[in-house]
Amino acid sequence: MLPSGNDAANELAYWMGAYLVGGKDLKAHFRAFISEMNKNAIILGLKNTKFANPHGLPNNLSKSTANDVAKLCCICMKLENFRYIVKQ
């Protein structure tokens, strides 16, 4: 959607991970954020999706299906801010 070197996704993961687990261990922050991503995938009904990083670059541990991606897109399109961003 927007140009990125994935630095924004990493910073968000570190910041939110710090909120979740505290301390200064950046790897623990990263793991906590990814764990939350996976919990939310389950809550959203994405039964065949597993995240291994916050930015979506290829990783042998990440997986999803076209059906799960379509479900997530439908969920996201209900959000006004998301629709505004993708319209740009």
C-alpha positions as CSV (number, residue, x, y, z in Angstrom):
1,M,0.0,0.0,0.0
2,L,2.8,2.4,0.9
3,P,6.5,2.3,0.3
4,S,8.3,0.6,3.2
5,G,11.6,-0.9,4.2
6,N,9.6,-2.9,6.8
7,D,11.2,-0.6,9.5
8,A,7.7,0.7,10.5
9,A,6.4,-2.9,11.1
10,N,9.5,-3.7,13.1
11,E,9.3,-0.6,15.2
12,L,5.6,-1.2,15.9
13,A,6.5,-4.8,17.0
14,Y,9.2,-3.6,19.3
15,W,7.1,-0.8,20.8
16,M,4.0,-2.9,21.3
17,G,6.1,-5.9,22.5
18,A,7.6,-3.7,25.1
19,Y,4.1,-2.7,26.3
20,L,3.1,-6.4,26.5
21,V,6.2,-7.8,28.3
22,G,8.2,-4.8,29.6
23,G,11.9,-4.8,30.0
24,K,14.5,-4.1,27.3
25,D,14.8,-7.4,25.5
26,L,14.0,-6.5,21.9
27,K,13.7,-10.2,20.9
28,A,11.2,-10.8,23.6
29,H,9.2,-7.7,22.4
30,F,9.3,-9.1,18.9
31,R,8.1,-12.6,20.0
32,A,5.3,-11.1,22.1
33,F,4.0,-9.0,19.2
34,I,4.0,-12.0,16.8
35,S,2.2,-14.0,19.5
36,E,-0.5,-11.4,19.6
37,M,-0.7,-11.4,15.8
38,N,-1.3,-15.1,15.9
39,K,-3.9,-14.9,18.7
40,N,-5.8,-12.3,16.7
41,A,-5.7,-14.4,13.6
42,I,-7.5,-17.2,15.6
43,I,-10.0,-14.7,16.9
44,L,-10.7,-13.4,13.4
45,G,-11.3,-17.0,12.2
46,L,-8.1,-17.2,10.1
47,K,-7.7,-20.9,10.7
48,N,-4.9,-21.5,8.2
49,T,-2.8,-18.5,9.0
50,K,0.4,-18.4,11.2
51,F,2.6,-15.4,11.4
52,A,6.4,-15.6,12.1
53,N,7.3,-11.9,11.6
54,P,5.4,-8.6,11.7
55,H,6.3,-7.4,8.2
56,G,5.2,-10.2,5.9
57,L,8.5,-10.9,4.3
58,P,8.9,-14.6,3.3
59,N,9.6,-17.0,6.2
60,N,9.3,-20.8,6.2
61,L,7.3,-20.6,9.4
62,S,4.7,-18.2,8.1
63,K,1.7,-19.6,6.3
64,S,-1.8,-18.5,5.1
65,T,-4.3,-19.4,2.4
66,A,-6.1,-17.3,-0.2
67,N,-9.3,-17.9,1.7
68,D,-7.8,-16.5,5.0
69,V,-6.4,-13.5,3.1
70,A,-9.8,-12.8,1.5
71,K,-11.4,-13.0,5.0
72,L,-8.9,-10.6,6.4
73,C,-9.5,-8.2,3.5
74,C,-13.2,-8.3,4.1
75,I,-12.7,-7.5,7.8
76,C,-10.3,-4.7,7.1
77,M,-12.6,-3.1,4.5
78,K,-15.1,-2.5,7.3
79,L,-12.6,-0.1,8.8
80,E,-13.0,3.5,7.6
81,N,-9.3,4.4,8.0
82,F,-8.2,1.3,6.2
83,R,-10.6,2.1,3.3
84,Y,-9.2,5.7,3.1
85,I,-5.6,4.4,3.0
86,V,-6.1,1.8,0.3
87,K,-8.1,4.3,-1.8
88,Q,-5.0,6.5,-2.0
